[in-house]
Amino acid sequence: MKVELICVGTEILLGNIVNTNAAYLSEKCAALGLSCYFQTVVGDNEERLAQVIETAVGRSDIVILSGGLGPTEDDLTKETAAKVCGKSLYLHGPSKEAIEKFFADRGMEPTDNNWKQAMLPEGAIIMENHNGTAPGAIIETESAKVILLPGPPNELYPMFEESVEPYLASLNSQVICSQTVKICGVGESRAETMVKDLIDTQTNPTIATYAKTGEVHIRVTANGEDKKSAGKLIKPVVKELKARFGNHVYTTDETVTLEKSVVDLLLANDLTITCAESCTGGMLSARLVNVPGISEVYKFGMVTYSNKAKRRFLGVKKSTLQKHGAVSEKTAEEMAKGAALECKADVAVAITGIAGPDGGTPEKPVGLVYIACFVKGKTTVKKCQFSGNRSKIRESAVSSALTLTRSCVLEYFSKVTFGKKES
């Protein structure tokens, strides 16, 4: 089945907000085995919105709209979609009661325009909104299913997972399952090259690659008569991907992040960690601290942005800074060693670089970052050259630091394991 996404809102067209709903819905639909050929963003204009919906209904089996279900005059999605589908609106009692309760629970009075949200298309499947006042709706026509979702992500995501996902799954007589192989330390182009033969010959299951900052995710999707039969088709492909990418695969669990895989390694080896950051300003520590259970391994972190801070708190030598500069292999190495010594940590990660947009030179351009990882007396330093704006460079540096840390801890783990076997 073909699915088409329509995101409604002039604020998206103007760039006032980032359209994260499209990315979320695309990924969810792909996991359900739906083919998404078209995505559209349209402003809060009835005529243009109607044209977009008419086109979508004429060429796609499922049309998902997000946004424009609010109480104001420029919220036109529900009214326009109903008109295109030949449906009238009526006051839906349960939705009116839900809106009343929403305001009562907060000690507030609804305004007259709030009842607009309880006016819903006749014959539609109504979806409750447990996080807001705008209910969702599914209009079933002869040619397509038109699904209306609220725009705020904190309302759209749970409604999709609670109501839309089961509905879409019920439309397919076969069960669709997927598993994601998450890879770090391998670039997108190289990863795709390594699996090109599998992609070229894919039928069932299918393989799709997704580039993330510092990572590549490969989703394997199969359909079968039941979950077990679909899983049997996925298993050998995942096994082959593991064989090809080796230790670059950090998980096949959708819920595990790169930072969690690092924390799990530290916990498994009873290792403590500290961070010394310059250009990333605490972003690495923030990602680590976001993982439940981090308190068992995380000592503390230091943001040593100035040369003075690097010298005072990390023991970076004055001669090192004068000879090599703050952004250098030697400085990164001394930062990591100094952090480990200061915190008495088993693992220390240091990042120093030029995030831009200023500060670059021909010898040391913007995007140059050195990352050092100290593990039980051994320090490894990696030189990186990232591109993009300041935010992108900093995010890339953090992802690379996590990847390097994982690699160094795995190396340590390997030596400890082999050592135990030999003894």
MOBEL-V820130 format. One record per pair of residues at least 4 apart in sequence whose ideal C-beta (glycine too) atoms are under 7 Angstrom apart, sorted by the first residue. I is the first residue (numbers start at 1). J is the second residue. If there is no record, write none. Layout:
# MOBEL-V820130
I/J ; I/J
This chain:
# MOBEL-V820130
1/34 ; 1/61 ; 1/62 ; 1/171 ; 2/35 ; 2/37 ; 2/60 ; 2/61 ; 3/29 ; 3/34 ; 3/35 ; 3/36 ; 3/60 ; 3/61 ; 3/62 ; 3/64 ; 4/38 ; 4/56 ; 4/60 ; 4/63 ; 5/22 ; 5/25 ; 5/26 ; 5/36 ; 5/39 ; 5/64 ; 6/40 ; 6/42 ; 6/52 ; 6/53 ; 6/56 ; 6/63 ; 6/65 ; 7/12 ; 7/19 ; 7/21 ; 7/22 ; 7/41 ; 7/66 ; 7/67 ; 8/42 ; 8/44 ; 8/49 ; 8/65 ; 8/66 ; 8/67 ; 8/68 ; 8/77 ; 9/44 ; 9/67 ; 9/68 ; 9/151 ; 10/14 ; 10/43 ; 10/44 ; 11/16 ; 11/17 ; 12/17 ; 12/19 ; 12/41 ; 13/41 ; 13/43 ; 19/41 ; 20/24 ; 20/153 ; 21/25 ; 21/66 ; 21/151 ; 21/153 ; 21/156 ; 22/26 ; 22/39 ; 23/27 ; 24/28 ; 24/157 ; 25/29 ; 25/64 ; 25/66 ; 26/30 ; 26/36 ; 27/31 ; 28/32 ; 28/160 ; 28/165 ; 29/34 ; 29/36 ; 30/34 ; 30/36 ; 30/208 ; 31/178 ; 31/221 ; 32/168 ; 32/169 ; 32/176 ; 33/172 ; 33/176 ; 33/221 ; 33/223 ; 34/62 ; 34/168 ; 38/60 ; 40/52 ; 42/48 ; 42/49 ; 42/52 ; 43/48 ; 44/68 ; 44/74 ; 44/76 ; 45/49 ; 46/50 ; 46/76 ; 46/80 ; 47/51 ; 48/52 ; 49/53 ; 49/76 ; 49/77 ; 49/80 ; 50/54 ; 50/80 ; 50/83 ; 50/84 ; 51/55 ; 52/56 ; 53/57 ; 53/63 ; 53/80 ; 53/81 ; 53/84 ; 54/58 ; 54/84 ; 55/59 ; 56/60 ; 56/63 ; 57/63 ; 57/84 ; 57/141 ; 57/143 ; 57/144 ; 57/146 ; 60/144 ; 61/144 ; 61/145 ; 62/144 ; 62/145 ; 62/147 ; 62/168 ; 63/144 ; 63/146 ; 63/147 ; 64/147 ; 64/149 ; 65/77 ; 65/81 ; 65/147 ; 65/148 ; 65/149 ; 66/149 ; 66/151 ; 66/156 ; 67/77 ; 67/151 ; 68/75 ; 68/76 ; 68/77 ; 68/151 ; 69/75 ; 69/77 ; 69/78 ; 69/117 ; 69/134 ; 69/148 ; 69/150 ; 70/75 ; 70/134 ; 71/75 ; 71/113 ; 71/114 ; 71/116 ; 71/117 ; 72/113 ; 76/80 ; 77/81 ; 77/148 ; 78/82 ; 78/121 ; 78/137 ; 78/148 ; 79/83 ; 79/89 ; 80/84 ; 81/85 ; 81/139 ; 81/146 ; 81/148 ; 82/87 ; 82/88 ; 82/89 ; 82/121 ; 82/139 ; 85/139 ; 85/141 ; 85/146 ; 87/121 ; 87/122 ; 87/123 ; 87/139 ; 88/122 ; 89/119 ; 89/120 ; 89/121 ; 90/119 ; 90/120 ; 90/122 ; 91/96 ; 91/118 ; 91/119 ; 92/96 ; 92/118 ; 92/120 ; 92/126 ; 93/97 ; 94/98 ; 95/99 ; 95/118 ; 95/120 ; 95/126 ; 95/135 ; 96/100 ; 96/115 ; 96/118 ; 97/101 ; 98/102 ; 98/128 ; 99/103 ; 99/110 ; 99/114 ; 99/117 ; 99/118 ; 99/133 ; 100/104 ; 100/110 ; 101/105 ; 102/133 ; 103/108 ; 103/109 ; 103/110 ; 110/114 ; 114/133 ; 117/133 ; 117/134 ; 117/135 ; 120/124 ; 120/126 ; 120/135 ; 120/137 ; 121/137 ; 121/139 ; 124/137 ; 124/138 ; 124/139 ; 125/137 ; 125/138 ; 126/135 ; 126/137 ; 127/135 ; 127/136 ; 127/137 ; 127/159 ; 127/163 ; 128/135 ; 129/133 ; 129/134 ; 129/135 ; 129/136 ; 129/150 ; 129/155 ; 129/159 ; 130/158 ; 131/154 ; 131/155 ; 131/158 ; 132/150 ; 132/152 ; 132/155 ; 134/150 ; 134/155 ; 136/148 ; 136/149 ; 136/150 ; 136/159 ; 136/163 ; 137/148 ; 138/145 ; 138/147 ; 138/167 ; 139/146 ; 140/145 ; 141/146 ; 147/164 ; 149/156 ; 149/159 ; 149/160 ; 150/155 ; 150/156 ; 150/159 ; 151/156 ; 152/156 ; 153/157 ; 155/159 ; 156/160 ; 157/161 ; 158/162 ; 159/163 ; 159/164 ; 160/164 ; 160/165 ; 161/165 ; 163/167 ; 164/168 ; 165/169 ; 166/170 ; 172/176 ; 174/223 ; 174/224 ; 174/225 ; 175/223 ; 175/224 ; 175/226 ; 175/227 ; 175/230 ; 176/221 ; 176/223 ; 176/230 ; 177/222 ; 177/227 ; 177/230 ; 177/231 ; 177/234 ; 178/219 ; 178/220 ; 178/221 ; 179/220 ; 179/234 ; 179/238 ; 179/252 ; 180/217 ; 180/218 ; 180/219 ; 180/252 ; 180/254 ; 181/218 ; 181/220 ; 181/238 ; 181/241 ; 181/249 ; 181/252 ; 182/215 ; 182/217 ; 182/249 ; 182/250 ; 182/251 ; 183/191 ; 183/215 ; 183/216 ; 183/218 ; 183/245 ; 183/248 ; 183/249 ; 184/214 ; 184/215 ; 184/248 ; 184/250 ; 184/258 ; 184/403 ; 184/406 ; 185/248 ; 185/403 ; 185/407 ; 186/190 ; 186/191 ; 186/216 ; 186/245 ; 186/248 ; 187/191 ; 188/192 ; 188/209 ; 188/211 ; 188/216 ; 189/193 ; 190/194 ; 191/195 ; 191/209 ; 191/216 ; 192/196 ; 192/209 ; 194/244 ; 195/199 ; 195/207 ; 195/218 ; 195/241 ; 196/200 ; 197/201 ; 198/202 ; 198/207 ; 199/207 ; 202/206 ; 202/207 ; 204/222 ; 204/223 ; 204/233 ; 205/220 ; 205/221 ; 205/222 ; 205/233 ; 205/234 ; 205/237 ; 206/221 ; 207/218 ; 207/220 ; 207/237 ; 208/219 ; 209/216 ; 209/218 ; 210/217 ; 210/219 ; 211/216 ; 212/216 ; 212/217 ; 213/395 ; 213/396 ; 213/399 ; 214/396 ; 214/399 ; 214/400 ; 214/403 ; 215/258 ; 215/399 ; 218/241 ; 220/234 ; 220/237 ; 220/238 ; 222/230 ; 222/233 ; 222/234 ; 223/230 ; 224/229 ; 224/230 ; 224/233 ; 225/229 ; 227/231 ; 228/232 ; 230/234 ; 231/235 ; 234/238 ; 235/239 ; 236/240 ; 237/241 ; 238/242 ; 238/252 ; 239/243 ; 240/244 ; 241/245 ; 242/249 ; 245/249 ; 247/410 ; 250/258 ; 250/261 ; 250/406 ; 251/256 ; 251/261 ; 256/260 ; 256/261 ; 258/262 ; 258/399 ; 258/402 ; 259/263 ; 259/287 ; 259/288 ; 259/290 ; 259/291 ; 259/402 ; 260/264 ; 260/291 ; 261/265 ; 261/406 ; 262/266 ; 262/402 ; 262/405 ; 262/406 ; 263/267 ; 263/288 ; 263/291 ; 263/293 ; 263/294 ; 263/297 ; 264/268 ; 265/269 ; 265/406 ; 265/409 ; 265/410 ; 265/413 ; 266/271 ; 266/273 ; 266/297 ; 266/347 ; 266/409 ; 267/293 ; 267/296 ; 267/297 ; 269/409 ; 269/413 ; 271/297 ; 271/346 ; 271/347 ; 271/409 ; 272/297 ; 272/299 ; 272/345 ; 272/346 ; 272/347 ; 273/297 ; 273/298 ; 273/299 ; 273/345 ; 273/347 ; 274/299 ; 274/300 ; 274/301 ; 274/339 ; 274/340 ; 274/343 ; 274/345 ; 274/348 ; 275/284 ; 275/285 ; 275/301 ; 275/349 ; 276/302 ; 276/304 ; 276/314 ; 276/335 ; 276/336 ; 276/339 ; 276/348 ; 276/350 ; 277/281 ; 277/282 ; 277/284 ; 277/285 ; 277/301 ; 277/303 ; 277/351 ; 278/304 ; 278/305 ; 278/326 ; 278/351 ; 278/352 ; 279/351 ; 279/352 ; 279/353 ; 279/354 ; 279/355 ; 279/369 ; 279/394 ; 279/397 ; 280/284 ; 280/351 ; 280/394 ; 280/397 ; 280/398 ; 281/303 ; 281/305 ; 282/286 ; 282/301 ; 282/303 ; 283/287 ; 283/394 ; 283/398 ; 284/288 ; 284/349 ; 284/351 ; 284/398 ; 284/401 ; 285/289 ; 285/301 ; 286/290 ; 287/398 ; 288/294 ; 288/298 ; 289/294 ; 289/298 ; 294/298 ; 299/343 ; 299/345 ; 300/343 ; 302/313 ; 302/339 ; 304/309 ; 304/310 ; 304/313 ; 304/314 ; 305/309 ; 307/311 ; 307/321 ; 307/326 ; 308/312 ; 309/313 ; 310/314 ; 310/316 ; 310/326 ; 310/331 ; 310/335 ; 311/316 ; 311/318 ; 313/342 ; 314/334 ; 314/335 ; 314/338 ; 314/339 ; 314/342 ; 315/334 ; 315/338 ; 315/341 ; 316/320 ; 316/321 ; 316/331 ; 316/334 ; 316/335 ; 316/338 ; 317/334 ; 318/322 ; 319/323 ; 320/324 ; 320/330 ; 320/331 ; 320/334 ; 321/325 ; 321/326 ; 321/331 ; 324/328 ; 324/330 ; 324/331 ; 325/331 ; 326/331 ; 326/352 ; 327/352 ; 327/353 ; 327/354 ; 327/364 ; 327/368 ; 327/370 ; 328/332 ; 328/370 ; 329/333 ; 329/370 ; 329/381 ; 329/383 ; 330/334 ; 331/335 ; 331/352 ; 332/336 ; 332/350 ; 332/352 ; 332/370 ; 332/371 ; 332/372 ; 332/381 ; 333/337 ; 333/372 ; 333/379 ; 333/381 ; 334/338 ; 335/339 ; 335/350 ; 335/352 ; 335/372 ; 336/340 ; 336/348 ; 336/349 ; 336/350 ; 336/372 ; 336/373 ; 336/374 ; 336/379 ; 337/341 ; 337/374 ; 337/379 ; 338/342 ; 339/343 ; 339/348 ; 339/350 ; 340/345 ; 340/348 ; 340/374 ; 346/375 ; 346/376 ; 347/374 ; 347/375 ; 347/405 ; 347/409 ; 348/374 ; 349/373 ; 349/401 ; 349/405 ; 350/372 ; 351/369 ; 351/371 ; 351/397 ; 351/401 ; 352/370 ; 353/368 ; 353/369 ; 353/370 ; 353/397 ; 354/359 ; 354/360 ; 354/364 ; 354/366 ; 354/367 ; 354/368 ; 355/390 ; 355/393 ; 355/394 ; 356/360 ; 356/366 ; 356/367 ; 356/390 ; 356/393 ; 357/366 ; 357/390 ; 359/366 ; 360/364 ; 360/365 ; 360/366 ; 361/365 ; 364/368 ; 367/385 ; 367/386 ; 367/387 ; 367/393 ; 368/385 ; 369/384 ; 369/386 ; 369/397 ; 370/381 ; 370/383 ; 371/382 ; 371/384 ; 371/397 ; 371/400 ; 371/401 ; 371/404 ; 372/379 ; 372/381 ; 373/380 ; 373/404 ; 373/405 ; 373/408 ; 374/379 ; 375/408 ; 375/409 ; 375/412 ; 376/412 ; 380/404 ; 380/408 ; 382/400 ; 382/404 ; 384/397 ; 384/400 ; 386/393 ; 386/396 ; 386/397 ; 388/392 ; 388/393 ; 390/394 ; 391/395 ; 392/396 ; 393/397 ; 394/398 ; 395/399 ; 396/400 ; 397/401 ; 398/402 ; 399/403 ; 400/404 ; 401/405 ; 402/406 ; 403/407 ; 404/408 ; 405/409 ; 406/410 ; 407/411 ; 408/412 ; 409/413 ; 410/414 ; 411/415 ; 412/416 ; 413/417 ; 414/418 ; 415/419 ; 416/420 ; 417/421 ; 418/422 ; 419/423
